[in-house]
């Protein structure tokens, strides 16, 4: 095992006043510590990831519902004309759809998120120690007063000299204060020590997290249609993003 693999944490760019001795392997941002994952944090990591996915249900639903509302507004003149020339039931049915469709869309999104969560928990988050303690892989956590508030994982990709960033989440109450960026920088440092030339990830546009990745230095290298059985994802795009470590 290399010297880099034996380390229990990673230093990174300051994002807040830091208290750190030269012997420390973890970095403390006020009270938030970025450190390597241990088996003791397994259940907390699963819980925070689960909560983070469920927190995405409403933002995703809102994007879809706004699209539906736009279509409903465009159709309104035709509906009013139909109600005037034929029957008021045209307008009644239209109003019923305006109230019921957003609810149906929300339920569909929640069910889709549950399916993704079940798949994830049956894969790497179901065997965290086995997956993230192998050569070239690492999971780190952000900890506040002994409680996990964020996590991020890095695994070896099938492509040569490439690592994949995945499972990066931060508890809602601790977002937008640099925790996510600190975790990315810690994994970037680890990847450089392991000799990787690039870090890649896959995400979906129009999710807001795309902007976060771009701020961290990732650039889009491939754009594909998002393949899904759900009609409400029409027009979405699957992005492959990359962080070049050779610069």
N, C-alpha and C positions, 0 to 999 in steps of 0.2 A: 504493500500500500504506500502511495506517495506521501510526502510530507504535507502536501496541500490537503489530501483526503483526511489526514488525522486531525486537522484543525477543527475546532468546534464552533467557529463563527467566522465573521468577515467584517472588515472595516469598510467604511464607505464615506461618501461626502457628507459634510455636516449639513443638517437641515434645521437644527435648533441648538441651544447651548448644550454641550456634551461634557459629562464628567467621566473620564476614562484614564486608568493607569496604564503604563506601558505593558504590564503583564496580562491585561484583560484580553480575551479573545472575542468578546461580544461588545457591541457598541450601544451606549445608552443615550437615547434622545429624551432628555428630561426623565420620564419614567418608562418609556417604551424601549425595550431591548430587542435587537435583532440577533437571533441565535440559530444554531442548527437544530433541526427537529430531533426529538428523542421519543421513544415509545410511550413515555408518560403523557405526552401531549396528543396521542392518537385520537381519543374520543373528542377532545376539545376541537381538534382540527376538523373532524367530520361534522361536528355540530355547527361550527362557524361557516363551513362551506355550504352546508344545507341551508342555513339561514340566509346566506348571501345569494343563493340561487332563488329562493322564494322572494327575496327583496327585489328581484328583477322582474317578477310577474307583472306588477303594475306599470313600470316604465315601458316594458315591451307592449303591454296591452294598450297603453296610451298612444303609442305610435300607430298601432293598427286602428284604434277607435277614431283617431283624428283623420285617418285616411277615409274611413267609412263616412264620417261626418261631412267631409268634403264632397264625397260622391252624393250624399243625401241632399246637400245644398244645391248641387248642380241639377239634381232630379226634381227639386221642389216645384219649379214652374210647370213642368209636365204634370205633376201630381195635382196641383191646384187646378190646372185646366181640365184634367180628367174629372175632378170632383165637381167642377162647375157644369160641365157638359153631360156627364153621365150620372154619377151618384156620389154621395158623401162617403160611402163605404171605402172608396179609393183613398181618401185622405185618412180615414180611420185606420185602415190597414197599414198605411205608410207610417203613421205615428206609432202604431204598435211595433212595427219593425225598428223604428228609431230607438225605442226603449229596450226592446228585447235583444237585438243583435249585439250591442256592446256587452251585455251580460254573457251572452253565448261566447263571444270572442275572449272575454276574460277567463272563462272556464276552460276554453280550449288551450289558451296559453299556459294556464296553471297545470293542466294535464300534461302538456308537452314538457314543462319544466320538471315535473315529477318523473317522467320517463328518462330524461337526461340524468337526473339525480340517481335513479336506481342503477343506470348503466355505469355511472362514475363510481358509485360505492361498491359495485361488483368487480371493478377493475383495480386501478392503482390505489384508490383511497380505501379499498378493502384489504390491501396488503401493503401498507405504507412502508413498513420496515424493509420488506423484501425488495420493493421497487426503488426506494430512495436512499438505500445504503449500499447499493452496488457501485462498482467502479464507474466514475464519470457522472454520477447522479447525485442530486442533493435536494432536500426539502428544508426550507428555513421557515421560522415562525417569528412573528412580532408579538412580544409578550408585555403585558402591563400588569404590574403587581402580581405576577404569577399566573395570569390568565391570558390565554391566546387571543389576540385581536386581529391577527392576519397570518396568512401563509402563502407560500409560493414554491413551486417545484421546478426542477430542471432534470431532464433525462437525456440520455444519449439518443440521437436520431439515427435512422437507417442510413442517412447520407454521411459520407466521410467528414470528419472534423466539424460536425454540426450538432448542436444541442437544441432541445425543444423546451421552451418555457410553457408551463401549464399550471392550472389550479391556483392562479393568483387571485386572492380575495382579501379584502380588508373589512372589518366590522364597520357597519354604517356610521356609527358615532365617532369613528377615528379616521374617516376619509378626509381628504383634502388638507392633510397636515404633514405630508411627506412620507408616511409609513410605506405606502406602495412603492414609491420611488426608491426608498432605502432598501427594500427587499430586492428590487430589480438590480440595483447597483451591487448588492452583496452577491447575487447569483452571477452577475457579469464578471466580478472579480474572480469568483470560483472557476467560471468557464475559461477565463484567460489562463489561470494556473493549470488547468487540465489540458491546455493546448488546443481548445476549440477555436475555430476561425469565425464562427457565426452562431448567433442564437436565432431561432425561428419560432414563430407562433402562428396560430390560426384563430381567426375571430370572424365576427359577422358585422357587416355594416347594414343598418344605421345605428348600432349600439354605441352608447356614449364612450365606452372603454377604448374605442379606437383612438380617440384624441389623447388619452393617457399614454398609450403605447407610443404614439408619435412624439410626445414630449420627452419620452425616455430614450429617443433616438432611433426607434424602429421605423423602417420605411416599407411601403407596400411593394412587393416584388411579383405578386400574382393576384389576379382578380378573376373569380369564377362565379357563375350563377349559384345561388344558394339552393341546394336540392332538398326539397321537403314535400311531404304529402299534404301539408296544410296550405290551402289557397291564400291565406292571409299573409304568407311570407313572399308573395309574388313581388318581384322587383328588388328583393334583398340580394346582397352580394357576399360571397365567402372570400375573405382576404387572407393571403399568406404574407406575413410581415417578417422583416429580418433586421437584426442588429449586427453590423459588421464589426468584428473584433480585431481586424488586422490594421485598422487605422490608429 
